[in-house]
Amino acid sequence: MTPRSAAPLPPPSERRRLREACSLTQAQVAARVGVSRATVHAWEHGRTSPRGHRRESYAQLLDSLAKETAAQEATGEPEVTKRQQQPRPVSPEGPYADPAPPTPEPWRERRPLTPAQAFDALYAFCAPALARQTYLLTGRRELARESVERAFQLAWQRWPEVARDRDPAGWVRAAAYDFALSPWHRFRPRYRHPEPPPADASDRVLLDVLLELPPPQRRTLLLYDGVGLDLPETAAESEASTPATARRLLHARAAIADRLPPLSDPAELHHRLAELASAERLRAAKPAVVRDSSECRARFWTRAAIAFTVALIGTTALTLRTAPTQYEPPVPPGQTVLGVPPKVAPGPLSAEEQKLRAKLRSELQHGPERLAPQPQ
């Protein structure tokens, strides 16, 4: 028997283009093929290549996407396919899966989005899952919501930079993680006392184990086993080398396996992290509120900078106005004139001065002796 030839696949860049042309996320493609989102990500970047029946399934899916894209380009209008009519499949990524963006109407596709509309779309796409992720990092619900809002406020202030970024969701996620893991929160009065733990006993144990990990290990574990990033992307987002990231991941898994042996399997750990994050109902603010808060914060700091500059200019002008125009030497120390010592401030007597005082007290003064009555 001759071995069956492998199914042909397009280049990695073409795989990603076909998926994006049909408005599919990596999580949805992974659910169809039966793999994880990180595996699809690696296929689209050319790091790995599918084999066996997964290669055939992936090749058939790409072929159908290519035909659908060709049909759309021929007609000039997007077709309402069965994929859009059927309900969205449940992804194995749990709460970390990227929701499928809504299919725009034909007249909206030809009209570019305004910056506010693009920001609102990114916020609706990332904020719910990001709030659950930051809750696993900190164990605090209010801090998780505040971290997500601060990250998106910073993204709105730097929107031209974020809009041109290759991965805007990763940019916002890194900003939210940095704010959530800041050590300065321990000095804030509202975060000095712990919040109520989860209701389920197993969730409480898992959250306690996570919070006992050092922050770098906790962040690496969440990015790799929670979000589903591969090791180089996890290292880049956590600003560490790949070997250091691998060591952090191994130490974090070992610490969790010591306390919770059933979670030694990475797949089971991913499932439990998804369940723990989904148990908390964290509601994010409206995107318009976040944009308004970002603009108010920017105006406040701009006015504060202007006020500080004006105060500095006024202080400098006052100093120049009141400063002396010529050099004035300091008052020299006193000198002895004709044996008379200079006047000094009162203070403790030296040894010579104490000796002189005793001598003056022991000797009589010059002149006649005083008459003193004597008893008869």
Number of C-alpha atoms within 10 A of each C-alpha: 3 4 5 6 6 13 15 12 17 13 13 17 12 14 23 20 16 21 20 13 14 19 15 18 18 22 26 25 20 20 17 13 18 14 15 18 25 19 19 25 21 16 19 21 14 13 10 13 15 18 12 9 12 14 17 17 17 24 20 16 16 20 17 13 20 19 12 18 18 12 14 15 11 10 9 10 13 18 14 9 10 8 11 13 8 8 8 11 11 11 22 20 22 20 22 22 21 19 18 14 13 9 14 11 10 12 8 10 12 9 8 9 12 9 13 14 13 13 21 16 15 18 23 15 16 21 25 19 22 25 28 26 29 28 22 23 23 19 21 17 20 15 21 26 23 18 24 31 26 20 23 27 23 21 21 22 15 11 18 11 12 19 17 9 12 9 11 17 17 15 18 25 23 16 18 25 22 16 19 24 18 10 10 9 14 11 9 9 8 11 13 10 9 9 11 10 14 15 10 10 10 13 18 15 14 20 21 13 18 24 14 13 17 11 16 15 21 22 26 26 27 21 22 22 21 26 25 21 20 16 19 16 15 23 20 12 19 19 11 15 13 16 12 11 23 20 13 19 23 14 15 22 21 15 17 19 16 12 13 16 11 12 19 16 11 14 13 13 21 21 17 18 24 23 14 21 23 16 13 14 11 19 12 19 15 13 21 14 12 22 21 13 16 21 15 12 15 15 12 12 11 12 12 12 12 12 12 12 12 12 12 12 12 12 12 11 11 11 11 11 10 8 8 9 8 6 6 7 6 6 6 6 7 10 11 9 8 6 7 8 10 11 9 8 6 6 6 8 10 9 9 8 11 11 11 11 12 10 11 10 9 8 8 9 9 6 6 6 8 6 6 6 6 5 4 3
